[in-house]
Amino acid sequence: MHINWATAVPFPDYPDPELQKELRRRISDATDDDLLAAYLHWTENRIAAAWSRAANDLEDEVARELEHVDALRKPLGTHFSLRYLKAHDRLRDAMLQACDASSAAAREARMVCDQLRKLTTGDLSAHYQTGPNDEQAPAGRLGIVMDQLGRIESELRSALKAHRDAMHDVALRERDLKSFIASEHSVAVEDIHAMSPAMFEQTVAALARRDGHTILRSSGGSRDLGADVITMAPDGSRVVLQCKHRQGGRGKVGSPDVQTLNGTARPEHKADIVIAVTNGSFTKPAVDFARNHDIRLLDCSRLRRWATWGEPLLSVVGIGEAGGNDVSTGWWSPA
């Protein structure tokens, strides 16, 4: 074998001269194939060790991130709780997948290192002559590990960025909601509780106008046939609203009122959308009847979303994405 004994790397001065003599003899007997195989093996071990450390580091990082996700507080009782929870669940699912994938990649990397170490005592020249490009060989599987780590890290960064973006979006919406509530366009439910029935009807009409509806009737009367407010929605739908005010927000609207509305809204007023709205609540029979006859109910909690928070009427009652607001409510969009 061609070897430069005058290299800058000195031959070790072993205490035992026999050992030194045996090493020199073996090196002198080595062929070019032996030298290349040994260097290849040494290089593969270094690469395998580096990627094994990288796999272990990624596994540890994913585990820490998963701990952080599990430690996040889940806000409840706010309008944005659903957005928080959806973003949290998406991130946790991504973290669990990354945890499983990174653990598998780390195990594979450690296995490659172990198998490469075992090859050290074998015939390296024969090993590389028979199948150096075999994907089942230890070093051949390093490429798979490297691809896995790259993909896992990319997906991890993407999931974390998506969560940060979602939290940033929620923060902006919270700011916009607070700004809207402080504006003249927001009507507090507490103020609605103190209104007269006639003023409540006019307020409902004003809120619909705020949403971009064209007002066809703004208040009812003795001959209103169950329709206190009639509007044309931005999409052209004819909306009939029956308003039932309850002083102080106390009291329920029963099934007879909803049945009366059902009997006139479509036959008499040609309604496309029928809504019963109250600052109180509805009885269970009223809810059951409305569900069976495609009548939308808007109780005190939904009234707050509409009047105070500025969510569009049709969105509040669960009809489409309801656009066309005249007033900017930047916080709102479908969850």
Contacts in CASP RR format, 6 or more apart in sequence:
PFRMAT RR
TARGET T0000
AUTHOR 0000-0000-0000
METHOD contacts of the structure
MODEL  1
MHINWATAVPFPDYPDPELQKELRRRISDATDDDLLAAYLHWTENRIAAA
WSRAANDLEDEVARELEHVDALRKPLGTHFSLRYLKAHDRLRDAMLQACD
ASSAAAREARMVCDQLRKLTTGDLSAHYQTGPNDEQAPAGRLGIVMDQLG
RIESELRSALKAHRDAMHDVALRERDLKSFIASEHSVAVEDIHAMSPAMF
EQTVAALARRDGHTILRSSGGSRDLGADVITMAPDGSRVVLQCKHRQGGR
GKVGSPDVQTLNGTARPEHKADIVIAVTNGSFTKPAVDFARNHDIRLLDC
SRLRRWATWGEPLLSVVGIGEAGGNDVSTGWWSPA
1 27 0 8 1.000
1 28 0 8 1.000
1 29 0 8 1.000
1 30 0 8 1.000
1 31 0 8 1.000
1 32 0 8 1.000
1 34 0 8 1.000
1 35 0 8 1.000
2 32 0 8 1.000
3 27 0 8 1.000
3 28 0 8 1.000
3 35 0 8 1.000
5 11 0 8 1.000
11 20 0 8 1.000
11 23 0 8 1.000
11 24 0 8 1.000
12 20 0 8 1.000
12 23 0 8 1.000
13 20 0 8 1.000
14 20 0 8 1.000
14 23 0 8 1.000
30 38 0 8 1.000
31 125 0 8 1.000
33 125 0 8 1.000
33 128 0 8 1.000
33 129 0 8 1.000
34 124 0 8 1.000
34 125 0 8 1.000
36 128 0 8 1.000
37 124 0 8 1.000
37 125 0 8 1.000
37 127 0 8 1.000
37 128 0 8 1.000
38 124 0 8 1.000
40 124 0 8 1.000
40 128 0 8 1.000
40 132 0 8 1.000
41 116 0 8 1.000
41 119 0 8 1.000
41 120 0 8 1.000
41 124 0 8 1.000
41 127 0 8 1.000
41 128 0 8 1.000
44 116 0 8 1.000
44 138 0 8 1.000
44 139 0 8 1.000
44 142 0 8 1.000
45 113 0 8 1.000
45 116 0 8 1.000
45 117 0 8 1.000
45 120 0 8 1.000
47 139 0 8 1.000
47 142 0 8 1.000
48 109 0 8 1.000
48 112 0 8 1.000
48 113 0 8 1.000
48 116 0 8 1.000
48 138 0 8 1.000
48 139 0 8 1.000
48 142 0 8 1.000
49 113 0 8 1.000
51 109 0 8 1.000
51 142 0 8 1.000
51 145 0 8 1.000
51 146 0 8 1.000
51 149 0 8 1.000
52 106 0 8 1.000
52 109 0 8 1.000
52 110 0 8 1.000
52 112 0 8 1.000
52 113 0 8 1.000
54 109 0 8 1.000
54 149 0 8 1.000
55 102 0 8 1.000
55 105 0 8 1.000
55 106 0 8 1.000
55 108 0 8 1.000
55 109 0 8 1.000
55 110 0 8 1.000
55 145 0 8 1.000
55 149 0 8 1.000
56 106 0 8 1.000
56 109 0 8 1.000
58 102 0 8 1.000
58 105 0 8 1.000
58 106 0 8 1.000
58 149 0 8 1.000
58 152 0 8 1.000
58 153 0 8 1.000
58 156 0 8 1.000
59 99 0 8 1.000
59 102 0 8 1.000
59 103 0 8 1.000
59 105 0 8 1.000
59 106 0 8 1.000
61 156 0 8 1.000
62 95 0 8 1.000
62 98 0 8 1.000
62 99 0 8 1.000
62 102 0 8 1.000
62 152 0 8 1.000
62 156 0 8 1.000
63 99 0 8 1.000
65 95 0 8 1.000
65 98 0 8 1.000
65 156 0 8 1.000
65 160 0 8 1.000
66 92 0 8 1.000
66 95 0 8 1.000
66 96 0 8 1.000
66 99 0 8 1.000
69 88 0 8 1.000
69 91 0 8 1.000
69 92 0 8 1.000
69 95 0 8 1.000
70 92 0 8 1.000
72 88 0 8 1.000
74 81 0 8 1.000
74 84 0 8 1.000
74 85 0 8 1.000
74 88 0 8 1.000
75 81 0 8 1.000
75 84 0 8 1.000
78 84 0 8 1.000
79 177 0 8 1.000
79 305 0 8 1.000
79 309 0 8 1.000
80 170 0 8 1.000
80 173 0 8 1.000
80 174 0 8 1.000
82 335 0 8 1.000
83 166 0 8 1.000
83 169 0 8 1.000
83 170 0 8 1.000
83 173 0 8 1.000
83 335 0 8 1.000
84 167 0 8 1.000
84 170 0 8 1.000
86 166 0 8 1.000
86 335 0 8 1.000
87 162 0 8 1.000
87 163 0 8 1.000
87 166 0 8 1.000
87 167 0 8 1.000
87 170 0 8 1.000
88 163 0 8 1.000
90 159 0 8 1.000
90 162 0 8 1.000
90 163 0 8 1.000
90 166 0 8 1.000
91 159 0 8 1.000
91 160 0 8 1.000
91 162 0 8 1.000
91 163 0 8 1.000
94 155 0 8 1.000
94 156 0 8 1.000
94 159 0 8 1.000
95 156 0 8 1.000
95 159 0 8 1.000
97 155 0 8 1.000
98 152 0 8 1.000
98 155 0 8 1.000
98 156 0 8 1.000
98 159 0 8 1.000
101 148 0 8 1.000
101 151 0 8 1.000
101 152 0 8 1.000
102 149 0 8 1.000
102 152 0 8 1.000
104 148 0 8 1.000
105 145 0 8 1.000
105 148 0 8 1.000
105 149 0 8 1.000
105 152 0 8 1.000
108 141 0 8 1.000
108 144 0 8 1.000
108 145 0 8 1.000
108 148 0 8 1.000
109 142 0 8 1.000
109 145 0 8 1.000
111 138 0 8 1.000
112 138 0 8 1.000
112 139 0 8 1.000
112 141 0 8 1.000
112 142 0 8 1.000
112 145 0 8 1.000
115 138 0 8 1.000
116 138 0 8 1.000
116 139 0 8 1.000
119 127 0 8 1.000
119 138 0 8 1.000
131 137 0 8 1.000
133 140 0 8 1.000
134 140 0 8 1.000
135 141 0 8 1.000
135 144 0 8 1.000
172 331 0 8 1.000
173 330 0 8 1.000
173 331 0 8 1.000
173 332 0 8 1.000
174 331 0 8 1.000
175 331 0 8 1.000
176 329 0 8 1.000
176 330 0 8 1.000
176 331 0 8 1.000
177 309 0 8 1.000
177 331 0 8 1.000
180 186 0 8 1.000
180 309 0 8 1.000
180 310 0 8 1.000
180 327 0 8 1.000
180 328 0 8 1.000
180 329 0 8 1.000
180 330 0 8 1.000
180 331 0 8 1.000
181 308 0 8 1.000
181 309 0 8 1.000
185 210 0 8 1.000
185 310 0 8 1.000
185 327 0 8 1.000
186 307 0 8 1.000
186 308 0 8 1.000
186 309 0 8 1.000
186 310 0 8 1.000
187 203 0 8 1.000
187 207 0 8 1.000
187 307 0 8 1.000
187 308 0 8 1.000
188 307 0 8 1.000
188 308 0 8 1.000
189 279 0 8 1.000
189 300 0 8 1.000
189 303 0 8 1.000
189 304 0 8 1.000
189 307 0 8 1.000
189 308 0 8 1.000
192 200 0 8 1.000
192 203 0 8 1.000
192 279 0 8 1.000
192 303 0 8 1.000
192 307 0 8 1.000
193 246 0 8 1.000
193 247 0 8 1.000
193 248 0 8 1.000
193 249 0 8 1.000
193 279 0 8 1.000
194 248 0 8 1.000
195 203 0 8 1.000
195 245 0 8 1.000
196 245 0 8 1.000
197 243 0 8 1.000
197 245 0 8 1.000
198 219 0 8 1.000
200 243 0 8 1.000
200 245 0 8 1.000
200 279 0 8 1.000
201 218 0 8 1.000
201 219 0 8 1.000
201 220 0 8 1.000
201 228 0 8 1.000
201 229 0 8 1.000
201 243 0 8 1.000
201 245 0 8 1.000
202 218 0 8 1.000
202 219 0 8 1.000
203 307 0 8 1.000
204 228 0 8 1.000
204 229 0 8 1.000
204 241 0 8 1.000
204 243 0 8 1.000
204 277 0 8 1.000
205 215 0 8 1.000
205 217 0 8 1.000
205 218 0 8 1.000
205 219 0 8 1.000
205 229 0 8 1.000
205 231 0 8 1.000
207 306 0 8 1.000
207 307 0 8 1.000
207 313 0 8 1.000
208 215 0 8 1.000
208 229 0 8 1.000
208 231 0 8 1.000
208 239 0 8 1.000
208 241 0 8 1.000
208 313 0 8 1.000
209 215 0 8 1.000
209 231 0 8 1.000
209 326 0 8 1.000
210 310 0 8 1.000
210 325 0 8 1.000
210 326 0 8 1.000
210 327 0 8 1.000
211 233 0 8 1.000
211 234 0 8 1.000
211 312 0 8 1.000
211 313 0 8 1.000
211 314 0 8 1.000
211 322 0 8 1.000
211 323 0 8 1.000
211 324 0 8 1.000
211 325 0 8 1.000
211 326 0 8 1.000
211 327 0 8 1.000
212 233 0 8 1.000
212 234 0 8 1.000
212 324 0 8 1.000
212 325 0 8 1.000
212 326 0 8 1.000
213 231 0 8 1.000
213 232 0 8 1.000
213 233 0 8 1.000
213 234 0 8 1.000
213 239 0 8 1.000
213 313 0 8 1.000
214 231 0 8 1.000
214 232 0 8 1.000
215 229 0 8 1.000
215 230 0 8 1.000
215 231 0 8 1.000
216 230 0 8 1.000
216 231 0 8 1.000
216 232 0 8 1.000
216 238 0 8 1.000
217 224 0 8 1.000
217 227 0 8 1.000
217 228 0 8 1.000
217 229 0 8 1.000
217 230 0 8 1.000
218 229 0 8 1.000
219 228 0 8 1.000
219 229 0 8 1.000
220 226 0 8 1.000
220 227 0 8 1.000
220 228 0 8 1.000
220 229 0 8 1.000
221 228 0 8 1.000
225 264 0 8 1.000
225 268 0 8 1.000
225 269 0 8 1.000
226 242 0 8 1.000
226 260 0 8 1.000
226 261 0 8 1.000
226 264 0 8 1.000
226 265 0 8 1.000
227 240 0 8 1.000
227 241 0 8 1.000
227 242 0 8 1.000
227 261 0 8 1.000
227 264 0 8 1.000
227 265 0 8 1.000
227 268 0 8 1.000
227 269 0 8 1.000
227 271 0 8 1.000
228 241 0 8 1.000
228 242 0 8 1.000
228 243 0 8 1.000
229 240 0 8 1.000
229 241 0 8 1.000
229 243 0 8 1.000
230 238 0 8 1.000
230 239 0 8 1.000
230 240 0 8 1.000
230 241 0 8 1.000
230 269 0 8 1.000
230 271 0 8 1.000
231 238 0 8 1.000
231 239 0 8 1.000
231 241 0 8 1.000
232 238 0 8 1.000
232 239 0 8 1.000
233 239 0 8 1.000
233 273 0 8 1.000
233 314 0 8 1.000
233 322 0 8 1.000
234 323 0 8 1.000
234 324 0 8 1.000
236 272 0 8 1.000
237 272 0 8 1.000
237 273 0 8 1.000
238 269 0 8 1.000
238 270 0 8 1.000
238 271 0 8 1.000
238 272 0 8 1.000
238 273 0 8 1.000
239 271 0 8 1.000
239 272 0 8 1.000
239 273 0 8 1.000
239 274 0 8 1.000
239 275 0 8 1.000
239 313 0 8 1.000
240 261 0 8 1.000
240 265 0 8 1.000
240 269 0 8 1.000
240 271 0 8 1.000
240 273 0 8 1.000
240 274 0 8 1.000
240 275 0 8 1.000
241 275 0 8 1.000
241 276 0 8 1.000
241 277 0 8 1.000
242 257 0 8 1.000
242 260 0 8 1.000
242 261 0 8 1.000
242 265 0 8 1.000
242 275 0 8 1.000
242 276 0 8 1.000
242 277 0 8 1.000
243 277 0 8 1.000
243 278 0 8 1.000
244 253 0 8 1.000
244 257 0 8 1.000
244 276 0 8 1.000
244 277 0 8 1.000
244 278 0 8 1.000
244 280 0 8 1.000
245 278 0 8 1.000
245 279 0 8 1.000
246 252 0 8 1.000
246 253 0 8 1.000
246 278 0 8 1.000
246 279 0 8 1.000
246 280 0 8 1.000
248 279 0 8 1.000
249 279 0 8 1.000
249 280 0 8 1.000
249 300 0 8 1.000
250 280 0 8 1.000
251 280 0 8 1.000
251 281 0 8 1.000
252 280 0 8 1.000
252 281 0 8 1.000
252 282 0 8 1.000
252 283 0 8 1.000
252 286 0 8 1.000
253 276 0 8 1.000
253 278 0 8 1.000
253 280 0 8 1.000
253 281 0 8 1.000
253 282 0 8 1.000
253 283 0 8 1.000
253 286 0 8 1.000
254 282 0 8 1.000
254 283 0 8 1.000
254 285 0 8 1.000
254 286 0 8 1.000
255 283 0 8 1.000
255 285 0 8 1.000
255 286 0 8 1.000
255 288 0 8 1.000
255 289 0 8 1.000
257 276 0 8 1.000
257 286 0 8 1.000
258 276 0 8 1.000
258 282 0 8 1.000
258 286 0 8 1.000
258 289 0 8 1.000
258 290 0 8 1.000
258 295 0 8 1.000
258 297 0 8 1.000
259 289 0 8 1.000
261 274 0 8 1.000
261 276 0 8 1.000
261 295 0 8 1.000
262 274 0 8 1.000
262 289 0 8 1.000
262 293 0 8 1.000
262 295 0 8 1.000
265 271 0 8 1.000
265 274 0 8 1.000
265 295 0 8 1.000
266 274 0 8 1.000
273 296 0 8 1.000
273 314 0 8 1.000
273 317 0 8 1.000
273 319 0 8 1.000
274 294 0 8 1.000
274 295 0 8 1.000
274 296 0 8 1.000
275 295 0 8 1.000
275 296 0 8 1.000
275 297 0 8 1.000
275 298 0 8 1.000
275 313 0 8 1.000
275 317 0 8 1.000
276 282 0 8 1.000
276 286 0 8 1.000
276 290 0 8 1.000
276 295 0 8 1.000
276 296 0 8 1.000
276 297 0 8 1.000
276 298 0 8 1.000
277 297 0 8 1.000
277 298 0 8 1.000
277 303 0 8 1.000
278 298 0 8 1.000
278 299 0 8 1.000
278 300 0 8 1.000
278 303 0 8 1.000
279 300 0 8 1.000
279 303 0 8 1.000
280 299 0 8 1.000
280 300 0 8 1.000
281 299 0 8 1.000
281 300 0 8 1.000
282 290 0 8 1.000
282 297 0 8 1.000
282 299 0 8 1.000
286 297 0 8 1.000
287 297 0 8 1.000
289 295 0 8 1.000
290 296 0 8 1.000
290 297 0 8 1.000
296 317 0 8 1.000
296 318 0 8 1.000
296 319 0 8 1.000
297 317 0 8 1.000
298 306 0 8 1.000
298 313 0 8 1.000
298 316 0 8 1.000
298 317 0 8 1.000
302 316 0 8 1.000
302 317 0 8 1.000
305 311 0 8 1.000
305 316 0 8 1.000
306 312 0 8 1.000
306 313 0 8 1.000
306 316 0 8 1.000
309 329 0 8 1.000
309 331 0 8 1.000
309 332 0 8 1.000
310 327 0 8 1.000
310 329 0 8 1.000
310 332 0 8 1.000
311 329 0 8 1.000
311 332 0 8 1.000
312 322 0 8 1.000
312 323 0 8 1.000
312 324 0 8 1.000
312 325 0 8 1.000
312 329 0 8 1.000
312 332 0 8 1.000
313 322 0 8 1.000
314 320 0 8 1.000
314 322 0 8 1.000
314 323 0 8 1.000
315 321 0 8 1.000
315 322 0 8 1.000
315 323 0 8 1.000
315 332 0 8 1.000
315 334 0 8 1.000
320 334 0 8 1.000
321 333 0 8 1.000
321 334 0 8 1.000
END
